[in-house]
Amino acid sequence: MRGHSRMKTPSGHGAAPDGTGAADEAAARTLLRSAARHSRSRCVALCLTTAAASGASLLLPAALGRALDLLLTRPGDAAGTHWVLWCTGLVLLIALLDACHTVLAGTTDARATAWLRQRLVGHVLAVGPRAGERFGPGELVARLVGNAAQAGTAPATAATLLAALAGPVGAVVALGLIDPLLAAVFLGGAPVLTLLLRAFARDSSQCVARYQDVQGRIAGALAEAIGGARTIAAGGTADKEVARILRPLPELSREGRRMWRVQGRAAAQAVAVAPLLQLGVVAVGGVLLVHHRLSVGELLAASRYAVLATGVGVLVGQLSGLIRARAAARRLGEVLTEPAPVYGTRQLPPGEGRLELRSVTVRRGGRTVLDGVDLVVPAGRTVAVVGRSGSGKSLLAALAGRLADPDDGHVLLDGVPLRDLDRTALRRAVGHAFERPALLGDTIEDTIAFGIPSPPPDRVRQAAATARADSFVRRLPDGYATPCAEAPLSGGECQRLGLARAFAHDSRLLVLDDALSSLDTVTERHITEALLRHTPGSSRLIIAHRVSTAARADAVVWLAAGRVRAVGTHAELWRSAAYREVFGSSGTERNGGAG
């Protein structure tokens, strides 16, 4: 997690310290190589198809030249007709190979894109909340959807480009076979074309990278606005939000125009140089024709080979696609360099969920959020964590289930460091309920059973009853079989489903991160009492904002500015005016029912 303390840049991703850019580039190259290996057979077929098309294109000028010579020198001879038929066959073969190339390129792109998305989504989910914190949801979606599609074209483009080189190279060889002087004339100007391609690759890479970066920023702002749509509507600020989201559009337009200018300049320069080379070859060929060193058909073939040899337009298009794919792959590589947690192999010994934090320190964005926290949640007991906003309560809850790792210190469950635990063992042992639970699964029953392992239906219904959710679930059109997308649920009902999901699994530690905030006072009291009564043999860590929740806990941990200010019962801490201020109390009201 130390790498996670990088500051966010306006583009939404971490400002890379020394060496990180090289790591991103290395990850991009590895990713593209893996995508190419995944589509190896199709890439080989594509390369062979393109090479065959190039070969047929190289044979066609020679066949045309031979047919012309025979028609001119031996009119009416069947040999000339045969060569015309050969030319027709080559044209049809080239058309067929082009069609095969289109199909193979499309399927290769789709296959590579699907593999990249699966690879990236798996890594993002393995990294967990850190990925969203570093890049932002909109930026991640832009990379996993748009950039993955662009990077997915790399294997097919590289295979096509490699085979397409056979065309110009073969054409130069063919010129040399017709007459070495023709090849010498062309090669005299070839270095100019090479320099043009190198300059294009360099300038285009920078433009494409900036263009994709601005696209990511727009996507991130759009995702934020969608998440806050109700706030925007209530505030009547839709026009301002549209302006904020689209603020980078002029920059996007500038980078887009610059990108196309670079490509247009390269194409224009190539168009300016290529005809001169072609004219040079044709002029020398004309001189050789006058001196009877070439036939008319050979001159025709030489002129066609000069066109093939200067096929820079095709190469510029392929190279441009490869550059865009590599720039997109580098953005995917930035995601892959975010390290996923490494799990151990240890299993938990018998226990009732004793949680211990030893000198735990966590930093975010260069700021220490938790500073040397020592905390013990005794086995089978309930501990509430209270504190003002920003004191580190939710981060402490994340540490308890290893949804985050400390920069320093250790977190132990029943004496075993969480880093050493097997992943499945850890997820079985720790249950979570959140302020805004995600309703994952096709139906209401699926979302309550979500987790490892999936509990049986009777356990799901028992957990829903404990969370006071059974009654409103049964009123839904199809009860527990109601699709989540079709269930009109309030915030409190969603929270109760999240609590039911936590109760449905036999966890030895339950972590409730403000999971009671949307409940009315009566429901909150019933659920808290049921939680204490129906979860024997497990510990409970509750992030609390209400006096009543803290009052029912066995002990209260008071956090202030990332440190443990005091630990005790709610009644003991209530004597402190500063503690009462955490709940917005002046001290004249009753002690939350604790006496």
N, C-alpha and C positions, 0 to 999 in steps of 0.2 A: 504493500500500500504506500510505500514511501514515494513511489513515482506518481502517486495520485495527487500530491500536493502542488502540482504544476498549476500556475495561474491560467485562467481562461483568457483566450484572445478574442477579439471581436468576431472572428470566424467561427467560434464555438468550440475549437479544439485547443488542446494544451499548447502553450508556447514551448517549443522544444528546447530543452537544454542541450549542451554540447553532446554530440553523438546520437541524439534522438533522430535527427533527420536521416542519418546514415542507416539507423535501425529501421526506419519506416521504408526507406528505399530497398533495403535487403528483404524486408517482409513482403514488399510488393513483387520483387523478382521471384521470391519463393512461391508466392501465391499464383503468379502467372504460370510458372513452370508446373505447379501442381494441377492447375486447370488444364494445361496442355496435355499432361499425362492422363488426366481423366478422360479427355477426348482424343486419345492417341490414335485410335483406329480411324476416326473420322478425319483427323488432321492429315494422316498419311494418305487417305483416299483423296482428300482435297488437294494435297500437294501433287499427287500423281495425276489427278484430273487436270489441274492447271498446267503441269509440265507437258501433259499430252496435248492440251490445247495450244501451248506455246510451240511444241514440236510441229503440230499440224500447220500452225501459222507460218513457221519457218519453211515448211515444204511447199506451201502454196505459191510463193513468188517464183521458186525454181520451176515448179510445174507450169505456171503461167508463161514463163519465159520460154520453156521448151516447146509448149504448144504454139506460141506465137512464131517461133523460128520455123517449126515444121509447116505451119499454115502459109508462111511467106515463101519458103524455099520449095515446098512440095505440095502445092495446093491440090486438093482432091485425094491426097494420100490418107488411108485409114488410120495411120499412126497419129496424125494430128487430131483426128476425132477422138481416139483413145485418150490422148493427153487432156483434151477438153473434158472428157468424162471423169478423168482422175481429178481435175480441178473442181468439178462439180461435187464429187464425193468428198473432197477435202473441206469444201465450204459447208456441206451438210454435217460433216464430222465436227467441225469447229462449233457449229450451232448447237449440236447435241451435247458436246462437252461443256459449253457455256451454260446450258440448262442444268446439267448435272452439278456444275460448280455452284449455281444459285441455290439449288436444293441442299447440297452438302454444307455450304456456308451458313445457310439459315438454321439448319438443325444443329450444327456445331456451335453456333452462337447461343442458341437456346439451351443446349445441354451445359455449356460452360457457365452461362449465367445462372442457371438453376443450381449448379454445384457451388458457385461462389456465394450465392445467397444462403444456401444451406450451411456452408462453412462459416459465414459471418454471423448468421443468426445464432448458430450453436455457440460461437465464441462469446457473443454479446450476452446470451443467457448464462453462460458459465462465469463471465466476469461479474454479472449481477448489477446491483444499483450503481456501482462506480462508473459503468459505461454511460448511463444516462446522465450522471452528474458531470462527467468530463465533456461529452459532446452535445448533450441535449437531445430530447426525443426527435425533434424535427430534423436535426442534422443527421442523426442515426438513420432515420427513415430515408432521407435523401441519398445517403451513401449506400444503404442496403438495396434500394430500388434503382435509382438512376445510375449511380456510379458502378454498381455491380453489372448492370446491363451494358454499360460502355466497356468495362474491363472484360466482360464476357466475349467481346468480339476479337480479343487479342489472339487467341490460338488460331482461329480461321484466317485472320488478317496476316499473321506472321507466316503461316503455311502458304498462303497465296502469294505474299511478297517474295518469299524464298523461291518459289517456282516461277514467278513472273520474271525474275532476274534472268531466267534462261532465254527469254525472248531477246532482250538487247544483246546479251553476250553471244547467243547463237547467231544473231544477225551480223555482228562484227566478224565472227568466224566465217560466215557465208560470204561476206564481202571480200575477205582475204582469199577465199577459195576461188571466187570469180577473178579477182586480180589483187595482189598484195598492195598495190598503190591505192586502191579504193579504201582498204582498211586503214592504211597509214593516214590518209586524208581525214577520215573520221576520228581516229584516235588522237590526232593533233588538237582537236577541240574538245575531246571528252573530259579533260580535267576541269574545264569551266562548268560543265554540267555537274560534276562531282562536288565542286565548291558550292554550287547553288543548292544542292540537296542538303549538304551539311549545314549551311546557314538556315535553311528552312526548318530543319529538325531542331536546331537550337532555339530559334525565335518562337517557333510554334509551341514548344514544350512550356515555355514561361507563360504564354498567353492562355493556353488551355488550363493550366494549373490555377491561374487567377480567376478565370471564368467559372470553373467548377467550385472554387471557394466562395464566390459571391452567390452562386446558386444555393449552396448549403446554408448560408446566412439567411436567405429569403425563406427557405424551407423551415429553418428553426423558428423564425419570427411567426410564420404562419401556424406552426404547431402550438406555440404559446397562445396565440389569439384564439384558436379553436378550443384549447383547454379553458380559456377564460371567457368563453362566448357569453355566458349569462352575466358576468360582471360588465362586459362591454355593452351588452344590450341595456342593462339597468342604468349604466352611466351615460348612455346616449353618445358614446364616443366611437361609433363604428367608422366614421369618416377619418378620424385621427388614427385609428388602428390600421385602416387601409393605407394611409400615408406612411405610417411607420413600417409596415411590412414591405411596401414597395419602394421605400427610400433608397435601397441599393440598386434599383433598376437602372438609373443613369450609369452607375459604375459597371453594371452587367452589360449595358449597351456598349459602353466604351471598350470593354474587354472583348466583347463579341466582334465589334468592328475591327479592333486591332488584330484579332485572330484571323478574320477573313481577309484583312489587308495583307497579313503575312503570307497566307496561302495564295491570294491573288497575285502578290508580287512575285512569289516563287514561280507560279504558273506562267505569268507574263514574261519573266526573264527566260524561263525554259522555252516558251514559244518564240522568243526573239532569237535565242541561240540555236534551237533545233533546226529551223528552216535554213539557217546559214550553213550548218553542217550538211543538211540534205542537198542544198544547192551545190555545195562543194563536191559532194560525191557524184551528183548527176553531171556537173560540168567536167570533172575528170573522166567520168564514164563516157561523155560525148566525145572528148578528145581521143580516148582509146577506141571508140567506135569508128572515128574517122581514119585512124591508123590500122583499122581492121584487127585490133586486139580483142574487141568485144563484138558480139552479135547484137541485133536489135532486142532479142529476147533476154539476153544477159543484161543489157542496159535496163530493161524493164524490171528484171529481178533485182538489180542493184538499187534502183530507185525505191523499190518496196522494202528492201532490207535496210536502207538508210532511214526510212520512216520507222521501222521496227526498232532499230538501234537507238533512235532518239525518242523512244516511248516514255519520256519523262512524265508526261501527264498521268499515265497510269500509275507510275511509281510514286508520284507526289500524292495522289489520292490514297494509295495503300499506306504510304508512310504517315500521312496525316491521320488516318484511322488508327494506326498503331500508336502514334504519339498520344492521341486522346485516350486510348485504352490504358496506356502506361500511367498517364496522369491520374486516371480514375483508380487504377490499381494502387497507386501510392496513397490515395485517400482511404482505401480499404485497408492498406497496410498499417495506417495510423491506428485503426481500430484494433487490428490484431496485435499490435505492440502493447496494448493495455493488458497487463498480466491477469490471468485468471487465478483464483485461489488454488493452492495445491493442498490436497487432502492427504491425511495419513492412512494407516491401516488398522489402528487400534480400535477395539470395541470398548464399550462402557462396562464397568463392573456393576453389580447390583447397587442400587441407590435410589434416592427419592428426589434427585435434582438439586443438589447443593451447588450453587453458582458462586464462583469466586473471581474477583478482578484484583490483580496484583499490580500496583504501580502503573496503571494503564494511562497512556498518553496518546492522543490522536490529534493530528494537525490537518487542517484543510485550508488550501489557498494561502499558505504561509502563516496561518493563524492557529494557535493552539486552542482547540475546542474542548478537549478533556485533558486535564493536567494532573498526572500522578494519582489517579483515582484508585482507592482501595475500598472494596465492597464485598460483603458476603451475604448471600441469600441462603439462609439455613434450609436444610432439607425439609420439605413438607410445609414450609411457611410461606406467608404472603408478605411481600415487601413492596411498598409504594414509593415511587420516585417523583418528587415534586421540585419545582423551580420555575423561575421566570422564563419567558421565551428567550431562546438562544443560550440557555444554560448547558445544553448538551444532553437533554433527556432522551430524545429519539435516537441519537447516536449511541448512547449507552444501551438502549434496547436493541439496536442493531448488532452491537458487539456481543450481546448475550447469546444470540443465535448464529453468530458468525456470518451475518449479512454484511459485516465490515470487519476489518482486521485492525488492531492497534498498531501504531508506529513503534511504541515501546510498551513493555509490560506483557502480561499473560492473562488469558481468560480460561478458567478451568470449570469443567462440569463433573461433579463427583470425583474430583481429583485428577482428571485427565485433561490436558490442554486441548482446546478445541482444534488447534492446528493439527494435532496428531490423530484426530478421530477420522474413521472411515466416513465418507460422505453420507451414505445411506444411514449409518448409525446415528450421525448427527441430526439428520432431518427427521428421523423417527423420534429422537429424544426431545427435540425442541419444537414447540408449536407457537405460531404467531397469529395475532389478530391486530389489524391496523385500523387507523382512523378512516381511511377510504379503501376498503377492500376491493380487489379486482374480482369480478364474478366470472371466473374461468370455468369453462365446461359448457356443454350444450344445454343442459337442463339445470333446474334448481338443485336437484339431487346430486348432479355431477359436481356442481360448484361447492356443495358442502363436503362431498367425499374427496375433493381434490387433494392429493398428497400421497405420501408413501407411508404405509400401504393404503389402498382404498378400503374404507370400512364397509361392513355389510349394511343393507338398507335399514335394519332395525336400529343399528347404532347411529345412522344418519338421523333418523326421526327422533331418537332419544336426545341427541345433541341439539337438534332444532328446538325441542321442547325446553331444554335447559336454557337455551339462549332466547326464549320467549319468541321464537320464530314459527313454531309449528302452526299456530292458529292462523296467521295471515298467509302462510304457504298453502294451507288447505283451502283457502278461499280463492286462490288463483284458478284460472280456467281448467288447467290439467294438474293441479296440485304440484307434487314434487316433480312431475314430468313436464312442467311448463318450461318452454325454452326461455333462457335468461333474457334474450333479446326482446321477448314479448311480455316480460313481467314488469309492470309499472311499479317500481319500488321507490320508497322515500329514502332519504339519507339514513335515518334510523333503522329502517328495515334492511338496508344493505349492510349496516354495521352488525345487525343481529345475525345475518347469514355468515359474515366473516367470523363472528364469535362461535357460531355453530360449527364452522369448519375447524376451528381450533379445538373445540371440545370433542369433536368426533374422533380425534386421533389420541391414542393413549400416550401422551407425551409426559415425560418426567419433569419438564420445565415449560410453563406457559408464559409467554411474553405478550402483554397487552399494551401496545403503543397507542395510547389515547383512543382505545377501541370502544370507549363508553361515552364519548363526547356528544354524540348526536341522539342519545337516548333521553327520554324524559326521566324525571327523578324517581318515580315509582318503578319503572322498568329497570333502571340502573340499580336500584336497591335489590330488586328480586334477582337480577342476574348475578350481582355480587354475592349475595347470600348463597345462590345455587352454585356459584363457582367455588366457594369455600366448602360447601357441603358435598358436592358431587365429584370433586377431583382429589380424593385422598391419595397419598403416595406420590404427590408431585408438588413442586414449588411454583410460585407465581410471582412474576415481576410485572408490576402495573405502573405505567406512566399515568399519573393522576393529575387532573386539574380541578377536581371538585373536593370540597372539604369532606363530604360524606364518604368518598372512596378512600381517601387517606385515613379517615377515622376507623374504617373497618379493617385496615391492614394490621398485621402483627408488628410491623416496624415501618418507619418512614425514613427515606434517605433524602436529605435536603441538598440539592445541587445549587451552586451559585458560581457563575463565571467559570464553569468547567471544573470546579473542585467540590468535594464533599464538605459542606459547611457543618453539618451535624447529622447524627443518626439517633433515632429514638422513637418512642411511641408518639402518635399524633398528640395525645394529651400533654406529654412532656414538652414537645416542641411548641405547642400552642401558647405557652407562656411567653414566648418571644414575640415582640411586636413585629420584628422583621419577617418572621415566619408567617404571621397572620397576613402581612402585606402581600405575600405570594399569591394568596387567594383573594386579594382585594378587600380584605376585612379590616375594619377599624379596631376589632377586639371587643366591641360591645355586643356582637351577636353570639349565639351559642356555639359551643365547641363542636360543631358538626355532629352532634349526637353522641360525642365521646365522653361527655361529663365535664 
